[in-house]
């Protein structure tokens, strides 16, 4: 049914992404789909640049790529697993990667809604609203 499944993973909260990754792997194995794991690195505000060491962004990206590679190796999807690290806003980068890669499903983890997410909004909510493909939200 689905051929390309995108799974966003926040490396600071892997426990939220773990159920989504498990569900996406199950679906990928069922349909022989490709799986892509994505992590979004936030842009460092210019005002902080004087306080971080040179090469900080590259080091963070390298660490994220290494961690994603370890996660991908542990997944074992039959259709293949790839990883990508993007830099920018979380939901715009997820949506951009889904469009660029041609994903037909995004499987995203989410925590239980709280008052703060109703007032401020959540990345999962925005992905659901604006994605051009199907989105499955997996709760903890």
C-alpha positions, 0 to 999 in steps of 0.5 A: 500500500505505502512505498516510502515511509518517513519517520521523524526522530527527535534525538532528545526524546527518542522515547516519543519516536520509538513507538512510531519507529516500531509501527513504521518498521512493521508497516514497511516490512508488511508492504516492502516499503522503503523507510527514511528516518529524519532528524531536524537540527535547530538553527543556532540563533546568531546571538549565541554564535559568540558563545559556542566553539567553532565547528559546533554545528558540524559536530552536532550534525555529525553526532546526529548522523551517527546516532541515526545510523545506529537507529537505522541499523537496529530497525531492520526494515526489509525494503531498506532504511536511509537516514537524513539530517536537515537543519531548520524548523521542525515541521517545515523540514519534515514536510520539505523532506516528505515532498523531496523524497516522495514519501507517501506516508509520514509516521510521527510520534507525539506525546499526549496533548497538554494545555501548552500544545493547545495554545502553542501548537505541536509539530505533529499537529502542523505536519498533519495539517499541511502534509501532502501525503498520509500521516499516522500519529503514534502516541506513547 
